[in-house]
Amino acid sequence: MEEMIFDFEEFRGLMAKYGYTNESLSQALEISHIYVSEYRNGKRQPNINIVNKMIQLFHLENYNILFK
């Protein structure tokens, strides 16, 4: 099975498109702003619960756009 890698560049683009800062997105996702920063820099991958919240916040149809 192929490993899916979180696409931090796409994530940064979605944050910019929807006007989220690390702080505002961390509040919306109910996580630390440090985690958001690590997602943005490709140092951490979000778990499925966070991915599901991102799908809702960014109005995505599924998770594929968030992964390479």
PQR file of N, CA, C, O and H, with PARSE charges and radii, in Angstrom:
ATOM      1  N   MET A   1       0.840  -1.186   0.000 -0.4000 1.5000
ATOM      2  CA  MET A   1       0.000   0.000   0.000 -0.0000 2.0000
ATOM      3  C   MET A   1       0.886   1.251   0.000  0.5500 1.7000
ATOM      4  O   MET A   1       1.842   1.341   0.769 -0.5500 1.4000
ATOM      5  N   GLU A   2       0.565   2.190  -0.849 -0.4000 1.5000
ATOM      6  CA  GLU A   2       1.345   3.414  -0.970 -0.0000 2.0000
ATOM      7  C   GLU A   2       1.042   4.371   0.178  0.5500 1.7000
ATOM      8  O   GLU A   2      -0.119   4.598   0.519 -0.5500 1.4000
ATOM      9  H   GLU A   2      -0.212   2.116  -1.474  0.4000 1.0000
ATOM     10  N   GLU A   3       2.092   4.927   0.767 -0.4000 1.5000
ATOM     11  CA  GLU A   3       1.916   5.880   1.855 -0.0000 2.0000
ATOM     12  C   GLU A   3       1.464   7.222   1.292  0.5500 1.7000
ATOM     13  O   GLU A   3       1.983   7.688   0.278 -0.5500 1.4000
ATOM     14  H   GLU A   3       3.035   4.742   0.490  0.4000 1.0000
ATOM     15  N   MET A   4       0.503   7.830   1.953 -0.4000 1.5000
ATOM     16  CA  MET A   4       0.029   9.149   1.549 -0.0000 2.0000
ATOM     17  C   MET A   4       0.778  10.190   2.363  0.5500 1.7000
ATOM     18  O   MET A   4       0.891  10.083   3.584 -0.5500 1.4000
ATOM     19  H   MET A   4       0.081   7.451   2.777  0.4000 1.0000
ATOM     20  N   ILE A   5       1.284  11.192   1.673 -0.4000 1.5000
ATOM     21  CA  ILE A   5       2.057  12.248   2.309 -0.0000 2.0000
ATOM     22  C   ILE A   5       1.226  13.532   2.291  0.5500 1.7000
ATOM     23  O   ILE A   5       0.698  13.939   1.256 -0.5500 1.4000
ATOM     24  H   ILE A   5       1.193  11.280   0.681  0.4000 1.0000
ATOM     25  N   PHE A   6       1.126  14.151   3.454 -0.4000 1.5000
ATOM     26  CA  PHE A   6       0.394  15.403   3.565 -0.0000 2.0000
ATOM     27  C   PHE A   6       1.040  16.458   2.686  0.5500 1.7000
ATOM     28  O   PHE A   6       2.252  16.666   2.746 -0.5500 1.4000
ATOM     29  H   PHE A   6       1.555  13.821   4.295  0.4000 1.0000
ATOM     30  N   ASP A   7       0.239  17.118   1.874 -0.4000 1.5000
ATOM     31  CA  ASP A   7       0.727  18.134   0.935 -0.0000 2.0000
ATOM     32  C   ASP A   7       0.718  19.499   1.624  0.5500 1.7000
ATOM     33  O   ASP A   7      -0.271  20.230   1.566 -0.5500 1.4000
ATOM     34  H   ASP A   7      -0.745  16.949   1.825  0.4000 1.0000
ATOM     35  N   PHE A   8       1.829  19.828   2.274 -0.4000 1.5000
ATOM     36  CA  PHE A   8       1.887  21.063   3.055 -0.0000 2.0000
ATOM     37  C   PHE A   8       1.798  22.301   2.168  0.5500 1.7000
ATOM     38  O   PHE A   8       1.326  23.344   2.620 -0.5500 1.4000
ATOM     39  H   PHE A   8       2.632  19.234   2.321  0.4000 1.0000
ATOM     40  N   GLU A   9       2.239  22.207   0.922 -0.4000 1.5000
ATOM     41  CA  GLU A   9       2.132  23.356   0.023 -0.0000 2.0000
ATOM     42  C   GLU A   9       0.668  23.644  -0.319  0.5500 1.7000
ATOM     43  O   GLU A   9       0.248  24.801  -0.338 -0.5500 1.4000
ATOM     44  H   GLU A   9       2.622  21.359   0.555  0.4000 1.0000
ATOM     45  N   GLU A  10      -0.096  22.603  -0.587 -0.4000 1.5000
ATOM     46  CA  GLU A  10      -1.533  22.761  -0.845 -0.0000 2.0000
ATOM     47  C   GLU A  10      -2.228  23.307   0.403  0.5500 1.7000
ATOM     48  O   GLU A  10      -3.104  24.166   0.313 -0.5500 1.4000
ATOM     49  H   GLU A  10       0.245  21.663  -0.572  0.4000 1.0000
ATOM     50  N   PHE A  11      -1.827  22.799   1.556 -0.4000 1.5000
ATOM     51  CA  PHE A  11      -2.386  23.259   2.824 -0.0000 2.0000
ATOM     52  C   PHE A  11      -2.138  24.754   3.018  0.5500 1.7000
ATOM     53  O   PHE A  11      -3.047  25.492   3.399 -0.5500 1.4000
ATOM     54  H   PHE A  11      -1.115  22.101   1.629  0.4000 1.0000
ATOM     55  N   ARG A  12      -0.905  25.203   2.755 -0.4000 1.5000
ATOM     56  CA  ARG A  12      -0.597  26.634   2.869 -0.0000 2.0000
ATOM     57  C   ARG A  12      -1.453  27.457   1.912  0.5500 1.7000
ATOM     58  O   ARG A  12      -1.926  28.537   2.264 -0.5500 1.4000
ATOM     59  H   ARG A  12      -0.166  24.604   2.445  0.4000 1.0000
ATOM     60  N   GLY A  13      -1.648  26.944   0.706 -0.4000 1.5000
ATOM     61  CA  GLY A  13      -2.483  27.644  -0.267 -0.0000 2.0000
ATOM     62  C   GLY A  13      -3.923  27.759   0.188  0.5500 1.7000
ATOM     63  O   GLY A  13      -4.554  28.799  -0.001 -0.5500 1.4000
ATOM     64  H   GLY A  13      -1.263  26.066   0.420  0.4000 1.0000
ATOM     65  N   LEU A  14      -4.451  26.700   0.786 -0.4000 1.5000
ATOM     66  CA  LEU A  14      -5.827  26.732   1.291 -0.0000 2.0000
ATOM     67  C   LEU A  14      -5.953  27.700   2.460  0.5500 1.7000
ATOM     68  O   LEU A  14      -6.950  28.410   2.581 -0.5500 1.4000
ATOM     69  H   LEU A  14      -3.938  25.855   0.939  0.4000 1.0000
ATOM     70  N   MET A  15      -4.943  27.723   3.314 -0.4000 1.5000
ATOM     71  CA  MET A  15      -4.973  28.675   4.426 -0.0000 2.0000
ATOM     72  C   MET A  15      -5.035  30.105   3.885  0.5500 1.7000
ATOM     73  O   MET A  15      -5.824  30.921   4.361 -0.5500 1.4000
ATOM     74  H   MET A  15      -4.133  27.146   3.216  0.4000 1.0000
ATOM     75  N   ALA A  16      -4.203  30.399   2.892 -0.4000 1.5000
ATOM     76  CA  ALA A  16      -4.187  31.743   2.307 -0.0000 2.0000
ATOM     77  C   ALA A  16      -5.515  32.048   1.620  0.5500 1.7000
ATOM     78  O   ALA A  16      -6.058  33.143   1.772 -0.5500 1.4000
ATOM     79  H   ALA A  16      -3.563  29.736   2.505  0.4000 1.0000
ATOM     80  N   LYS A  17      -6.029  31.098   0.878 -0.4000 1.5000
ATOM     81  CA  LYS A  17      -7.290  31.294   0.149 -0.0000 2.0000
ATOM     82  C   LYS A  17      -8.428  31.653   1.098  0.5500 1.7000
ATOM     83  O   LYS A  17      -9.250  32.517   0.794 -0.5500 1.4000
ATOM     84  H   LYS A  17      -5.588  30.209   0.755  0.4000 1.0000
ATOM     85  N   TYR A  18      -8.470  30.987   2.247 -0.4000 1.5000
ATOM     86  CA  TYR A  18      -9.559  31.216   3.204 -0.0000 2.0000
ATOM     87  C   TYR A  18      -9.195  32.214   4.301  0.5500 1.7000
ATOM     88  O   TYR A  18      -9.988  32.447   5.214 -0.5500 1.4000
ATOM     89  H   TYR A  18      -7.802  30.285   2.494  0.4000 1.0000
ATOM     90  N   GLY A  19      -8.010  32.799   4.220 -0.4000 1.5000
ATOM     91  CA  GLY A  19      -7.619  33.857   5.143 -0.0000 2.0000
ATOM     92  C   GLY A  19      -7.288  33.402   6.555  0.5500 1.7000
ATOM     93  O   GLY A  19      -7.454  34.163   7.509 -0.5500 1.4000
ATOM     94  H   GLY A  19      -7.366  32.610   3.479  0.4000 1.0000
ATOM     95  N   TYR A  20      -6.824  32.176   6.694 -0.4000 1.5000
ATOM     96  CA  TYR A  20      -6.467  31.674   8.019 -0.0000 2.0000
ATOM     97  C   TYR A  20      -5.013  31.974   8.355  0.5500 1.7000
ATOM     98  O   TYR A  20      -4.124  31.847   7.512 -0.5500 1.4000
ATOM     99  H   TYR A  20      -6.689  31.558   5.919  0.4000 1.0000
ATOM    100  N   THR A  21      -4.793  32.370   9.590 -0.4000 1.5000
ATOM    101  CA  THR A  21      -3.446  32.449  10.142 -0.0000 2.0000
ATOM    102  C   THR A  21      -3.239  31.176  10.959  0.5500 1.7000
ATOM    103  O   THR A  21      -4.175  30.403  11.161 -0.5500 1.4000
ATOM    104  H   THR A  21      -5.515  32.473  10.274  0.4000 1.0000
ATOM    105  N   ASN A  22      -2.015  30.964  11.425 -0.4000 1.5000
ATOM    106  CA  ASN A  22      -1.781  29.806  12.305 -0.0000 2.0000
ATOM    107  C   ASN A  22      -2.713  29.848  13.515  0.5500 1.7000
ATOM    108  O   ASN A  22      -3.303  28.838  13.897 -0.5500 1.4000
ATOM    109  H   ASN A  22      -1.254  31.592  11.261  0.4000 1.0000
ATOM    110  N   GLU A  23      -2.832  31.026  14.103 -0.4000 1.5000
ATOM    111  CA  GLU A  23      -3.672  31.178  15.307 -0.0000 2.0000
ATOM    112  C   GLU A  23      -5.152  30.916  15.013  0.5500 1.7000
ATOM    113  O   GLU A  23      -5.809  30.163  15.731 -0.5500 1.4000
ATOM    114  H   GLU A  23      -2.353  31.847  13.792  0.4000 1.0000
ATOM    115  N   SER A  24      -5.667  31.542  13.958 -0.4000 1.5000
ATOM    116  CA  SER A  24      -7.099  31.398  13.690 -0.0000 2.0000
ATOM    117  C   SER A  24      -7.445  29.972  13.273  0.5500 1.7000
ATOM    118  O   SER A  24      -8.499  29.455  13.646 -0.5500 1.4000
ATOM    119  H   SER A  24      -5.133  32.155  13.375  0.4000 1.0000
ATOM    120  N   LEU A  25      -6.569  29.337  12.507 -0.4000 1.5000
ATOM    121  CA  LEU A  25      -6.836  27.957  12.111 -0.0000 2.0000
ATOM    122  C   LEU A  25      -6.708  27.009  13.301  0.5500 1.7000
ATOM    123  O   LEU A  25      -7.474  26.053  13.422 -0.5500 1.4000
ATOM    124  H   LEU A  25      -5.713  29.756  12.204  0.4000 1.0000
ATOM    125  N   SER A  26      -5.750  27.271  14.168 -0.4000 1.5000
ATOM    126  CA  SER A  26      -5.607  26.406  15.347 -0.0000 2.0000
ATOM    127  C   SER A  26      -6.859  26.476  16.220  0.5500 1.7000
ATOM    128  O   SER A  26      -7.274  25.471  16.797 -0.5500 1.4000
ATOM    129  H   SER A  26      -5.127  28.047  14.069  0.4000 1.0000
ATOM    130  N   GLN A  27      -7.453  27.652  16.315 -0.4000 1.5000
ATOM    131  CA  GLN A  27      -8.699  27.781  17.079 -0.0000 2.0000
ATOM    132  C   GLN A  27      -9.840  27.040  16.388  0.5500 1.7000
ATOM    133  O   GLN A  27     -10.627  26.360  17.047 -0.5500 1.4000
ATOM    134  H   GLN A  27      -7.117  28.469  15.846  0.4000 1.0000
ATOM    135  N   ALA A  28      -9.934  27.166  15.070 -0.4000 1.5000
ATOM    136  CA  ALA A  28     -10.998  26.493  14.328 -0.0000 2.0000
ATOM    137  C   ALA A  28     -10.860  24.976  14.391  0.5500 1.7000
ATOM    138  O   ALA A  28     -11.859  24.259  14.439 -0.5500 1.4000
ATOM    139  H   ALA A  28      -9.294  27.718  14.535  0.4000 1.0000
ATOM    140  N   LEU A  29      -9.615  24.488  14.392 -0.4000 1.5000
ATOM    141  CA  LEU A  29      -9.371  23.044  14.452 -0.0000 2.0000
ATOM    142  C   LEU A  29      -9.292  22.520  15.880  0.5500 1.7000
ATOM    143  O   LEU A  29      -9.257  21.311  16.104 -0.5500 1.4000
ATOM    144  H   LEU A  29      -8.803  25.071  14.354  0.4000 1.0000
ATOM    145  N   GLU A  30      -9.264  23.438  16.844 -0.4000 1.5000
ATOM    146  CA  GLU A  30      -9.157  23.093  18.266 -0.0000 2.0000
ATOM    147  C   GLU A  30      -7.869  22.326  18.566  0.5500 1.7000
ATOM    148  O   GLU A  30      -7.868  21.305  19.252 -0.5500 1.4000
ATOM    149  H   GLU A  30      -9.293  24.421  16.662  0.4000 1.0000
ATOM    150  N   ILE A  31      -6.770  22.863  18.021 -0.4000 1.5000
ATOM    151  CA  ILE A  31      -5.447  22.285  18.266 -0.0000 2.0000
ATOM    152  C   ILE A  31      -4.468  23.429  18.540  0.5500 1.7000
ATOM    153  O   ILE A  31      -4.817  24.603  18.415 -0.5500 1.4000
ATOM    154  H   ILE A  31      -6.770  23.693  17.464  0.4000 1.0000
ATOM    155  N   SER A  32      -3.257  23.074  18.909 -0.4000 1.5000
ATOM    156  CA  SER A  32      -2.211  24.060  19.165 -0.0000 2.0000
ATOM    157  C   SER A  32      -1.768  24.727  17.865  0.5500 1.7000
ATOM    158  O   SER A  32      -1.734  24.094  16.810 -0.5500 1.4000
ATOM    159  H   SER A  32      -2.973  22.120  19.010  0.4000 1.0000
ATOM    160  N   HIS A  33      -1.430  26.012  17.955 -0.4000 1.5000
ATOM    161  CA  HIS A  33      -0.902  26.708  16.780 -0.0000 2.0000
ATOM    162  C   HIS A  33       0.441  26.117  16.351  0.5500 1.7000
ATOM    163  O   HIS A  33       0.847  26.267  15.199 -0.5500 1.4000
ATOM    164  H   HIS A  33      -1.457  26.526  18.812  0.4000 1.0000
ATOM    165  N   ILE A  34       1.118  25.455  17.264 -0.4000 1.5000
ATOM    166  CA  ILE A  34       2.381  24.792  16.934 -0.0000 2.0000
ATOM    167  C   ILE A  34       2.136  23.650  15.952  0.5500 1.7000
ATOM    168  O   ILE A  34       2.928  23.448  15.031 -0.5500 1.4000
ATOM    169  H   ILE A  34       0.787  25.333  18.200  0.4000 1.0000
ATOM    170  N   TYR A  35       1.047  22.899  16.136 -0.4000 1.5000
ATOM    171  CA  TYR A  35       0.708  21.830  15.194 -0.0000 2.0000
ATOM    172  C   TYR A  35       0.436  22.403  13.809  0.5500 1.7000
ATOM    173  O   TYR A  35       0.893  21.858  12.805 -0.5500 1.4000
ATOM    174  H   TYR A  35       0.404  23.063  16.883  0.4000 1.0000
ATOM    175  N   VAL A  36      -0.307  23.502  13.759 -0.4000 1.5000
ATOM    176  CA  VAL A  36      -0.604  24.126  12.466 -0.0000 2.0000
ATOM    177  C   VAL A  36       0.698  24.545  11.788  0.5500 1.7000
ATOM    178  O   VAL A  36       0.868  24.331  10.588 -0.5500 1.4000
ATOM    179  H   VAL A  36      -0.678  23.945  14.574  0.4000 1.0000
ATOM    180  N   SER A  37       1.601  25.129  12.534 -0.4000 1.5000
ATOM    181  CA  SER A  37       2.890  25.523  11.992 -0.0000 2.0000
ATOM    182  C   SER A  37       3.651  24.315  11.465  0.5500 1.7000
ATOM    183  O   SER A  37       4.272  24.390  10.405 -0.5500 1.4000
ATOM    184  H   SER A  37       1.463  25.303  13.509  0.4000 1.0000
ATOM    185  N   GLU A  38       3.610  23.216  12.184 -0.4000 1.5000
ATOM    186  CA  GLU A  38       4.304  22.005  11.750 -0.0000 2.0000
ATOM    187  C   GLU A  38       3.655  21.412  10.500  0.5500 1.7000
ATOM    188  O   GLU A  38       4.356  20.871   9.646 -0.5500 1.4000
ATOM    189  H   GLU A  38       3.106  23.155  13.045  0.4000 1.0000
ATOM    190  N   TYR A  39       2.323  21.504  10.376 -0.4000 1.5000
ATOM    191  CA  TYR A  39       1.650  21.060   9.147 -0.0000 2.0000
ATOM    192  C   TYR A  39       2.098  21.935   7.977  0.5500 1.7000
ATOM    193  O   TYR A  39       2.380  21.430   6.890 -0.5500 1.4000
ATOM    194  H   TYR A  39       1.753  21.944  11.070  0.4000 1.0000
ATOM    195  N   ARG A  40       2.161  23.235   8.201 -0.4000 1.5000
ATOM    196  CA  ARG A  40       2.543  24.187   7.145 -0.0000 2.0000
ATOM    197  C   ARG A  40       3.968  23.968   6.659  0.5500 1.7000
ATOM    198  O   ARG A  40       4.276  24.207   5.492 -0.5500 1.4000
ATOM    199  H   ARG A  40       1.932  23.645   9.084  0.4000 1.0000
ATOM    200  N   ASN A  41       4.831  23.516   7.549 -0.4000 1.5000
ATOM    201  CA  ASN A  41       6.238  23.333   7.212 -0.0000 2.0000
ATOM    202  C   ASN A  41       6.596  21.896   6.854  0.5500 1.7000
ATOM    203  O   ASN A  41       7.768  21.581   6.647 -0.5500 1.4000
ATOM    204  H   ASN A  41       4.581  23.321   8.497  0.4000 1.0000
ATOM    205  N   GLY A  42       5.603  21.029   6.781 -0.4000 1.5000
ATOM    206  CA  GLY A  42       5.848  19.644   6.402 -0.0000 2.0000
ATOM    207  C   GLY A  42       6.542  18.809   7.452  0.5500 1.7000
ATOM    208  O   GLY A  42       7.137  17.780   7.132 -0.5500 1.4000
ATOM    209  H   GLY A  42       4.651  21.284   6.950  0.4000 1.0000
ATOM    210  N   LYS A  43       6.476  19.238   8.709 -0.4000 1.5000
ATOM    211  CA  LYS A  43       7.139  18.515   9.793 -0.0000 2.0000
ATOM    212  C   LYS A  43       6.219  17.523  10.501  0.5500 1.7000
ATOM    213  O   LYS A  43       6.685  16.694  11.283 -0.5500 1.4000
ATOM    214  H   LYS A  43       5.992  20.074   8.969  0.4000 1.0000
ATOM    215  N   ARG A  44       4.929  17.604  10.235 -0.4000 1.5000
ATOM    216  CA  ARG A  44       3.957  16.743  10.915 -0.0000 2.0000
ATOM    217  C   ARG A  44       2.806  16.493   9.956  0.5500 1.7000
ATOM    218  O   ARG A  44       2.467  17.342   9.132 -0.5500 1.4000
ATOM    219  H   ARG A  44       4.550  18.277   9.600  0.4000 1.0000
ATOM    220  N   GLN A  45       2.211  15.310  10.077 -0.4000 1.5000
ATOM    221  CA  GLN A  45       1.007  14.994   9.320 -0.0000 2.0000
ATOM    222  C   GLN A  45      -0.182  14.983  10.270  0.5500 1.7000
ATOM    223  O   GLN A  45      -0.085  14.455  11.378 -0.5500 1.4000
ATOM    224  H   GLN A  45       2.487  14.620  10.745  0.4000 1.0000
ATOM    225  N   PRO A  46      -1.303  15.560   9.848 -0.5600 1.5000
ATOM    226  CA  PRO A  46      -2.485  15.564  10.711  0.2800 2.0000
ATOM    227  C   PRO A  46      -3.114  14.177  10.790  0.5500 1.7000
ATOM    228  O   PRO A  46      -2.995  13.368   9.869 -0.5500 1.4000
ATOM    229  N   ASN A  47      -3.786  13.923  11.907 -0.4000 1.5000
ATOM    230  CA  ASN A  47      -4.509  12.659  12.032 -0.0000 2.0000
ATOM    231  C   ASN A  47      -5.857  12.772  11.302  0.5500 1.7000
ATOM    232  O   ASN A  47      -6.226  13.853  10.843 -0.5500 1.4000
ATOM    233  H   ASN A  47      -3.883  14.580  12.655  0.4000 1.0000
ATOM    234  N   ILE A  48      -6.566  11.690  11.200 -0.4000 1.5000
ATOM    235  CA  ILE A  48      -7.808  11.643  10.428 -0.0000 2.0000
ATOM    236  C   ILE A  48      -8.864  12.604  10.976  0.5500 1.7000
ATOM    237  O   ILE A  48      -9.636  13.172  10.203 -0.5500 1.4000
ATOM    238  H   ILE A  48      -6.266  10.812  11.572  0.4000 1.0000
ATOM    239  N   ASN A  49      -8.909  12.794  12.281 -0.4000 1.5000
ATOM    240  CA  ASN A  49      -9.882  13.725  12.857 -0.0000 2.0000
ATOM    241  C   ASN A  49      -9.614  15.160  12.408  0.5500 1.7000
ATOM    242  O   ASN A  49     -10.545  15.904  12.098 -0.5500 1.4000
ATOM    243  H   ASN A  49      -8.282  12.333  12.909  0.4000 1.0000
ATOM    244  N   ILE A  50      -8.353  15.541  12.376 -0.4000 1.5000
ATOM    245  CA  ILE A  50      -7.983  16.890  11.933 -0.0000 2.0000
ATOM    246  C   ILE A  50      -8.233  17.032  10.433  0.5500 1.7000
ATOM    247  O   ILE A  50      -8.709  18.072   9.978 -0.5500 1.4000
ATOM    248  H   ILE A  50      -7.597  14.937  12.628  0.4000 1.0000
ATOM    249  N   VAL A  51      -7.915  15.995   9.666 -0.4000 1.5000
ATOM    250  CA  VAL A  51      -8.178  16.032   8.218 -0.0000 2.0000
ATOM    251  C   VAL A  51      -9.665  16.247   7.964  0.5500 1.7000
ATOM    252  O   VAL A  51     -10.036  17.039   7.098 -0.5500 1.4000
ATOM    253  H   VAL A  51      -7.528  15.149  10.035  0.4000 1.0000
ATOM    254  N   ASN A  52     -10.512  15.558   8.703 -0.4000 1.5000
ATOM    255  CA  ASN A  52     -11.964  15.719   8.529 -0.0000 2.0000
ATOM    256  C   ASN A  52     -12.400  17.154   8.833  0.5500 1.7000
ATOM    257  O   ASN A  52     -13.263  17.696   8.143 -0.5500 1.4000
ATOM    258  H   ASN A  52     -10.211  14.915   9.407  0.4000 1.0000
ATOM    259  N   LYS A  53     -11.815  17.766   9.850 -0.4000 1.5000
ATOM    260  CA  LYS A  53     -12.139  19.162  10.163 -0.0000 2.0000
ATOM    261  C   LYS A  53     -11.650  20.094   9.054  0.5500 1.7000
ATOM    262  O   LYS A  53     -12.330  21.056   8.698 -0.5500 1.4000
ATOM    263  H   LYS A  53     -11.114  17.326  10.410  0.4000 1.0000
ATOM    264  N   MET A  54     -10.464  19.801   8.510 -0.4000 1.5000
ATOM    265  CA  MET A  54      -9.935  20.609   7.412 -0.0000 2.0000
ATOM    266  C   MET A  54     -10.853  20.538   6.189  0.5500 1.7000
ATOM    267  O   MET A  54     -11.089  21.548   5.526 -0.5500 1.4000
ATOM    268  H   MET A  54      -9.911  19.020   8.799  0.4000 1.0000
ATOM    269  N   ILE A  55     -11.358  19.366   5.901 -0.4000 1.5000
ATOM    270  CA  ILE A  55     -12.270  19.185   4.766 -0.0000 2.0000
ATOM    271  C   ILE A  55     -13.468  20.113   4.908  0.5500 1.7000
ATOM    272  O   ILE A  55     -13.891  20.743   3.939 -0.5500 1.4000
ATOM    273  H   ILE A  55     -11.166  18.545   6.439  0.4000 1.0000
ATOM    274  N   GLN A  56     -14.008  20.194   6.108 -0.4000 1.5000
ATOM    275  CA  GLN A  56     -15.157  21.071   6.346 -0.0000 2.0000
ATOM    276  C   GLN A  56     -14.766  22.546   6.251  0.5500 1.7000
ATOM    277  O   GLN A  56     -15.455  23.323   5.591 -0.5500 1.4000
ATOM    278  H   GLN A  56     -13.665  19.682   6.895  0.4000 1.0000
ATOM    279  N   LEU A  57     -13.682  22.935   6.895 -0.4000 1.5000
ATOM    280  CA  LEU A  57     -13.266  24.337   6.913 -0.0000 2.0000
ATOM    281  C   LEU A  57     -12.898  24.866   5.530  0.5500 1.7000
ATOM    282  O   LEU A  57     -13.183  26.016   5.198 -0.5500 1.4000
ATOM    283  H   LEU A  57     -13.123  22.304   7.432  0.4000 1.0000
ATOM    284  N   PHE A  58     -12.260  24.009   4.726 -0.4000 1.5000
ATOM    285  CA  PHE A  58     -11.814  24.427   3.402 -0.0000 2.0000
ATOM    286  C   PHE A  58     -12.827  24.067   2.304  0.5500 1.7000
ATOM    287  O   PHE A  58     -12.555  24.252   1.117 -0.5500 1.4000
ATOM    288  H   PHE A  58     -12.028  23.074   4.996  0.4000 1.0000
ATOM    289  N   HIS A  59     -13.972  23.563   2.703 -0.4000 1.5000
ATOM    290  CA  HIS A  59     -15.062  23.233   1.763 -0.0000 2.0000
ATOM    291  C   HIS A  59     -14.592  22.275   0.670  0.5500 1.7000
ATOM    292  O   HIS A  59     -14.861  22.482  -0.513 -0.5500 1.4000
ATOM    293  H   HIS A  59     -14.193  23.413   3.667  0.4000 1.0000
ATOM    294  N   LEU A  60     -13.892  21.234   1.083 -0.4000 1.5000
ATOM    295  CA  LEU A  60     -13.389  20.234   0.142 -0.0000 2.0000
ATOM    296  C   LEU A  60     -14.384  19.086   0.035  0.5500 1.7000
ATOM    297  O   LEU A  60     -15.147  18.824   0.964 -0.5500 1.4000
ATOM    298  H   LEU A  60     -13.673  21.066   2.045  0.4000 1.0000
ATOM    299  N   GLU A  61     -14.367  18.414  -1.092 -0.4000 1.5000
ATOM    300  CA  GLU A  61     -15.258  17.263  -1.277 -0.0000 2.0000
ATOM    301  C   GLU A  61     -14.678  16.005  -0.647  0.5500 1.7000
ATOM    302  O   GLU A  61     -15.425  15.122  -0.225 -0.5500 1.4000
ATOM    303  H   GLU A  61     -13.747  18.626  -1.847  0.4000 1.0000
ATOM    304  N   ASN A  62     -13.349  15.914  -0.578 -0.4000 1.5000
ATOM    305  CA  ASN A  62     -12.704  14.771   0.055 -0.0000 2.0000
ATOM    306  C   ASN A  62     -11.288  15.147   0.459  0.5500 1.7000
ATOM    307  O   ASN A  62     -10.868  16.291   0.289 -0.5500 1.4000
ATOM    308  H   ASN A  62     -12.742  16.632  -0.921  0.4000 1.0000
ATOM    309  N   TYR A  63     -10.577  14.206   0.980 -0.4000 1.5000
ATOM    310  CA  TYR A  63      -9.259  14.479   1.524 -0.0000 2.0000
ATOM    311  C   TYR A  63      -8.144  14.465   0.479  0.5500 1.7000
ATOM    312  O   TYR A  63      -7.026  14.882   0.785 -0.5500 1.4000
ATOM    313  H   TYR A  63     -10.919  13.276   1.118  0.4000 1.0000
ATOM    314  N   ASN A  64      -8.409  14.003  -0.736 -0.4000 1.5000
ATOM    315  CA  ASN A  64      -7.344  13.795  -1.714 -0.0000 2.0000
ATOM    316  C   ASN A  64      -6.506  15.031  -1.981  0.5500 1.7000
ATOM    317  O   ASN A  64      -5.298  14.917  -2.189 -0.5500 1.4000
ATOM    318  H   ASN A  64      -9.316  13.664  -0.984  0.4000 1.0000
ATOM    319  N   ILE A  65      -7.110  16.199  -1.982 -0.4000 1.5000
ATOM    320  CA  ILE A  65      -6.350  17.414  -2.277 -0.0000 2.0000
ATOM    321  C   ILE A  65      -5.309  17.713  -1.194  0.5500 1.7000
ATOM    322  O   ILE A  65      -4.348  18.442  -1.440 -0.5500 1.4000
ATOM    323  H   ILE A  65      -8.091  16.291  -1.813  0.4000 1.0000
ATOM    324  N   LEU A  66      -5.498  17.157  -0.014 -0.4000 1.5000
ATOM    325  CA  LEU A  66      -4.577  17.411   1.082 -0.0000 2.0000
ATOM    326  C   LEU A  66      -3.371  16.453   1.087  0.5500 1.7000
ATOM    327  O   LEU A  66      -2.480  16.586   1.926 -0.5500 1.4000
ATOM    328  H   LEU A  66      -6.279  16.565   0.186  0.4000 1.0000
ATOM    329  N   PHE A  67      -3.346  15.499   0.159 -0.4000 1.5000
ATOM    330  CA  PHE A  67      -2.278  14.507   0.136 -0.0000 2.0000
ATOM    331  C   PHE A  67      -1.697  14.353  -1.252  0.5500 1.7000
ATOM    332  O   PHE A  67      -2.381  14.561  -2.254 -0.5500 1.4000
ATOM    333  H   PHE A  67      -4.070  15.392  -0.522  0.4000 1.0000
ATOM    334  N   LYS A  68      -0.420  13.984  -1.302 -0.4000 1.5000
ATOM    335  CA  LYS A  68       0.278  13.751  -2.582 -0.0000 2.0000
ATOM    336  C   LYS A  68       0.139  12.288  -2.936  0.5500 1.7000
ATOM    337  O   LYS A  68       0.644  11.852  -3.970 -0.5500 1.4000
ATOM    338  H   LYS A  68       0.136  13.816  -0.488  0.4000 1.0000
TER
END
